[in-house]
């Protein structure tokens, strides 16, 4: 097996993927592209491939089997569309876009081409999440609760704290928890929420996103839920909690605790989820088997829709139906 890979974006998250891809037999790095040439050159020197600063040039010159698109949310400017045009399967980091209409247009084109795609919802690839889903097959959840607490990334000096560049905490970071809630109990039908702001704006220059938010959800299957987020805390921590009749399940990153009142079971992951995520994508491309992907582009757009529409709730004070 040989799969030639190209990278658009060679920053932090891209390097995390490159490190894991280098462990997968048959992967060959063909092209490294970044608008900062030094980043692309450093990646090429370490892993191989030709250096580019224009993704159009790379996709024109290199005969690649798949492409990793690892750019900040505000930098999606046609990379996916060009991959689709050239029939190149692509992996894109979350969130897939900041413009819902454009993301939906890309999703339609992906469907038309029946192109293999994958989105970086890495939590889906934990083995304990598979275990959790198996347990839920025999239970009837009523409530699901999500939480994502942390501090302002980069101490407010980067693009994270600019709404036009990141979309805010819910869109850029807590998207993982929204996605996990969807993955575990089903599609979200309607949402309502509130935001809190003002504290961080006094601390960080140019900060213009919410400090905290809370979102109430109704799922298509009748389950109800909520998600709370804040950038007023420290580090970062997240969890998902599910409650049914005499059962409460708590999921935190690599650990699942199942509490049945009379007994409690703990499952701890033994895998590197990003390695599993990348291995699944490469294998899917090689075998032309989309069933190996746990979150494709079209599915990633569903999570994006929830997080972007949440801001409509925040601004207009209305219940938003997602269908």
Secondary structure, DSSP 4 states (H G I P E B T S, - for coil): --EEEEEE--SHHHHHHHHHHTTSTTEEEEEEE-SSHHHHHHHHHHH--EEES-HHHHHHH---SEEEE---GGG-SSHHHHHHHTT-EEEEPSS--S-HHHHHHHHHHHHHHT--EEE--GGGG-HHHHHHHHHHTT--EEEEEEEEEEE-GGGGTSGGG-HHHH--HHHHTTHHHHHHHHHHH--EEEEEEEEE-STGGGTSTT--S-SEEEEEEEETTS-EEEEEEESEEEEEEEEEEEEETTEEEEEETTEEEEE-SS-EEEEE--S-HHHHHHHHHHHHHHHT-GGG-SS-HHHHHHHHHHHHHHHHHHHH---EE--
